[in-house]
């Protein structure tokens, strides 16, 4: 065969390059589904409070070009207009985002958080369905959503996308499977490295956080979803196979892991309540000036805390969309009426005896409400697990009731 003239050879090479260019640029967007790998990326808990629940992403990798992109649903912007006010009201604007997998790995590994990859055994049709959905979802007009801590977060979105690609196989196997913990227990467990924030969140959570859980609901956590996928099988009959083909730890954890179980707050809070009740009961036993001063300090501390906590819980219930805080039975123990005790507390300090009838009535009402709160726990189906806060407040209200209702000569 004759060798083409040089200009003709250059033209043929150019045409060949143009023909091969789409192949060279092929990646996750246009690669054949057979070339794709789908994996769940799980990133362990971090140190900052919003990192304590971990994070995850769906990785789409083109095995031919090597392009690998991690799609996640955890992006929010502190600088967006009205962010803090909307956050307080429960209107949290989050959006979907995508990064190269390696950039995500470098970021989370750099924070000392573990990074694990679970490669999933999706068939070509399932891969194609998932890819189409993710590429649709990443468009600016589709990427935003209203975040909810427990039912619509970065992990439930990943879970739901996977379930859709699998034709409901994930939900079929997890919806009737009992969960291990409640929303409250998971929250307290994961926040236990920051005790004050943990206590504040536990105080503010209402009955919604104590509802019976299924594995599907509990998969609001990245670590739980990761664990549950290990037991999921897809396909039918003899063709059934594990969903997780293999998994690997890409980066080990360098941070202390959360405890396996939620701490039991009943005894610590009962102890704190009993200690605080001692100075609150001093006027019942003595009129000594020093004792009255100690009583005034302790009484101010407790009633201000009870009043502020009551306003906080009422605000969450009446003014926000934080439904996990609605209907909080802790209002039986902590309510704004406590502020009405303050003038009487300081009059008792100066005069040695209570004046007026308002403070004794508030003390009686609050003590009675707290007793009711304790008795409600005798009902097996009582919806809120708030006994730690009841046993903290009960000794304090009992002491104030005794101090203000005592008859003096």
Secondary structure as UniProt FT lines:
FT   HELIX           6..25
FT   TURN            28..30
FT   HELIX           33..35
FT   STRAND          36..43
FT   HELIX           49..51
FT   TURN            52..53
FT   STRAND          55..62
FT   TURN            63..65
FT   STRAND          68..75
FT   TURN            78..79
FT   TURN            81..82
FT   HELIX           83..89
FT   STRAND          92..100
FT   HELIX           101..110
FT   TURN            111..112
FT   STRAND          115..120
FT   HELIX           124..137
FT   HELIX           140..143
FT   STRAND          144..148
FT   TURN            149..151
FT   HELIX           154..165
FT   TURN            166..168
FT   HELIX           169..174
FT   TURN            175..176
FT   HELIX           183..190
FT   TURN            191..193
FT   HELIX           195..204
FT   HELIX           207..210
FT   HELIX           215..218
FT   TURN            219..220
FT   HELIX           222..229
FT   TURN            230..231
FT   STRAND          233..234
FT   HELIX           237..239
FT   STRAND          241..242
FT   STRAND          244..251
FT   HELIX           266..280
FT   HELIX           282..285
FT   HELIX           289..319
FT   HELIX           323..325
FT   TURN            326..327
FT   HELIX           329..332
FT   HELIX           336..341
FT   HELIX           342..351
FT   HELIX           358..375
FT   HELIX           376..378
FT   TURN            380..381
FT   HELIX           387..405
//
